[in-house]
Amino acid sequence: MTNKDTKFAIPNEMRALVLNGTGFEHLQIRKIPTPHPGPGQMLARVDAAGICTSLIKLVEQGPHHQLVYGWDLERWAADLG
């Protein structure tokens, strides 16, 4: 069902699951500014997401996980505000 006359309001803030260090004690839900898509991009609403064991390993191992390659999780999370 498509209705081209429907208007959607994009909120100023959204909730995000943020990992700001190694371990589950550094996992939190934060309100952050809703990003504005640029040319060739789109903003999608996510109502639910699953988690797999690879993500659990990422939370537990942090920058030592083989797919992160030393990425500084604390610095990236701080950039979110």
C-alpha positions in Angstrom: 0.0 0.0 0.0 1.5 3.3 -1.1 0.2 6.7 -0.2 2.3 9.5 -1.8 0.4 12.2 0.2 1.6 10.8 3.6 4.0 13.1 5.5 6.6 11.6 7.8 8.3 13.6 10.5 11.9 12.7 11.2 12.7 13.1 14.9 15.6 15.2 16.0 16.9 12.4 18.1 17.0 8.6 17.9 18.1 5.8 20.3 21.3 4.0 19.5 23.0 1.0 21.1 26.5 2.3 21.8 29.6 0.3 22.8 32.1 2.7 24.4 34.7 0.2 25.6 35.3 -3.5 26.0 32.7 -5.6 27.8 29.0 -5.6 28.4 29.3 -3.0 31.1 30.3 -0.5 28.4 27.2 -1.2 26.3 24.4 1.3 26.6 21.4 2.8 24.9 21.8 6.6 24.2 19.8 9.3 22.5 21.9 10.8 19.7 21.0 13.2 16.9 19.3 11.6 14.0 21.7 11.7 11.0 20.7 13.5 7.9 21.3 11.5 4.7 23.3 13.0 1.9 23.0 12.6 -1.8 22.6 9.0 -2.8 21.9 7.9 0.8 18.7 7.1 2.6 17.6 7.1 6.3 15.9 3.8 7.3 13.9 3.1 10.4 14.8 0.0 12.3 12.2 -1.4 14.7 14.0 -4.6 15.7 17.4 -6.2 15.2 18.8 -9.6 16.1 22.2 -10.4 17.6 24.6 -13.2 16.7 27.5 -14.7 18.5 29.9 -12.7 16.4 28.5 -9.5 18.0 28.8 -10.9 21.4 32.5 -11.6 20.7 32.9 -8.0 19.5 31.5 -6.7 22.8 33.6 -9.0 24.9 36.9 -8.5 23.0 36.6 -4.9 21.9 39.6 -3.6 19.9 41.2 -7.0 20.2 38.6 -8.7 18.0 40.1 -9.8 14.7 37.6 -7.8 12.6 38.1 -4.5 14.5 41.9 -4.1 13.9 42.6 -1.9 16.9 39.7 0.5 16.3 39.3 2.8 19.4 35.8 2.1 20.6 36.0 4.6 23.4 37.0 7.5 21.1 34.3 6.6 18.5 31.6 6.5 21.2 32.8 9.9 22.6 32.3 11.4 19.1 28.6 10.6 19.4 28.2 13.1 22.2 
